Amino acid sequence: MISMGLKTPMIEVSKVSKQYKGTDFYSLKEVSLSIQKGEVYGLLGPNGAGKTTLISILCGLISQSAGNIAIAGNNFKQDTRTIQKMIGVVPQEYALYPKLTARENLLYFGSMFGLSKSTLQAEITMHLDELGLLHFADKRISTFSGGMKRRINLIAGILHQPELLFLDEPTVGVDVQSKQAITAKLNALNASGTTILYTSHHLREAQDFCTRVGIIDGGVIVVEDTPKKLIETTEDARNLEDVFIARTGKELRDYA
């Protein structure tokens, strides 16, 4: 893990708000947070809490209504290309072409990062091998299991060795073996210097994986600390799930 000294944060969010057009409420309300280089930061919250909106702003997919965002000191409006090269995104939905093989998918996505053909082929082979998929490299994605697709989805987001990786439910719906392989890969990436911003509903996984956690509800960060500190400072909490319920309540958050 990279030591966290007085350096430029990887992510700096200052009083960011977001109101979507046609709505009379704010999805985010003056959110501020700072994520240091080398952290694994878990952004946790109920459905509709503002997680997706904040991640979308940080990835440059949408703009905030107010406030400021900096990625390693860079501003999206002025340094868009610099930031795009720095970040990797692994979405919850599979971003893969089912009729193409695993290798063809990765060659396509890797080419978008401007990698040379030799470098890209070497990266693809290495990642496929490390995640137990090299034997299936030339099989169509449509034949893959959910766990295999998740692993290919991850590889597609890290081929260019991003400094900052956004993960949205990276292990949802996978078998135990795939989950362990994905977690091991993410831990190795983090150990090599990649900062990770992670969202998930698997709170036990977040407790073990994250160096720090922020719980968001109603567009506001309601609490933020290490998982250990959050558990210690929440009455009767035995784990992060207890902390989550204590901070966000038991009310169902269904919406359509």
DAPE-V610052 format. One record per backbone hydrogen bond with DSSP energy under -1.0 kcal/mol. NH is the residue of the N-H (numbers start at 1). CO is the residue of the C=O. If there is no record, write none. Layout:
nh=NH co=CO
nh=NH co=CO
This chain:
nh=7 co=5
nh=10 co=35
nh=11 co=35
nh=12 co=70
nh=13 co=33
nh=14 co=68
nh=16 co=31
nh=17 co=66
nh=18 co=28
nh=23 co=20
nh=27 co=18
nh=28 co=18
nh=29 co=219
nh=31 co=16
nh=33 co=13
nh=35 co=11
nh=39 co=36
nh=41 co=196
nh=42 co=212
nh=43 co=198
nh=44 co=214
nh=49 co=46
nh=54 co=50
nh=55 co=51
nh=56 co=52
nh=57 co=53
nh=58 co=54
nh=59 co=55
nh=60 co=57
nh=61 co=56
nh=62 co=56
nh=65 co=17
nh=66 co=17
nh=68 co=14
nh=70 co=12
nh=71 co=74
nh=72 co=10
nh=74 co=71
nh=79 co=75
nh=83 co=79
nh=84 co=80
nh=85 co=81
nh=87 co=83
nh=88 co=164
nh=90 co=166
nh=100 co=97
nh=102 co=139
nh=103 co=137
nh=105 co=101
nh=106 co=102
nh=107 co=103
nh=108 co=104
nh=109 co=105
nh=110 co=106
nh=111 co=107
nh=113 co=110
nh=114 co=111
nh=115 co=110
nh=120 co=116
nh=121 co=117
nh=122 co=118
nh=123 co=119
nh=124 co=120
nh=125 co=121
nh=126 co=122
nh=127 co=123
nh=128 co=124
nh=129 co=125
nh=130 co=126
nh=131 co=127
nh=132 co=129
nh=133 co=128
nh=136 co=133
nh=137 co=134
nh=139 co=136
nh=141 co=100
nh=142 co=98
nh=143 co=140
nh=144 co=141
nh=149 co=145
nh=150 co=146
nh=151 co=147
nh=152 co=148
nh=153 co=149
nh=154 co=150
nh=155 co=151
nh=156 co=152
nh=158 co=155
nh=161 co=158
nh=163 co=86
nh=164 co=86
nh=165 co=195
nh=166 co=88
nh=167 co=197
nh=168 co=90
nh=169 co=199
nh=172 co=169
nh=174 co=171
nh=179 co=175
nh=180 co=176
nh=181 co=177
nh=182 co=178
nh=183 co=179
nh=184 co=180
nh=185 co=181
nh=186 co=182
nh=187 co=183
nh=188 co=184
nh=189 co=185
nh=190 co=186
nh=191 co=187
nh=192 co=188
nh=193 co=190
nh=194 co=189
nh=195 co=163
nh=196 co=39
nh=197 co=165
nh=198 co=41
nh=199 co=167
nh=203 co=201
nh=206 co=202
nh=207 co=203
nh=208 co=204
nh=209 co=205
nh=210 co=206
nh=211 co=40
nh=212 co=40
nh=213 co=225
nh=214 co=42
nh=215 co=223
nh=216 co=44
nh=217 co=220
nh=219 co=49
nh=220 co=217
nh=222 co=215
nh=223 co=215
nh=225 co=213
nh=230 co=226
nh=231 co=227
nh=232 co=228
nh=233 co=229
nh=237 co=234
nh=243 co=239
nh=244 co=240
nh=245 co=241
nh=246 co=242
nh=247 co=243
nh=248 co=244
nh=249 co=245
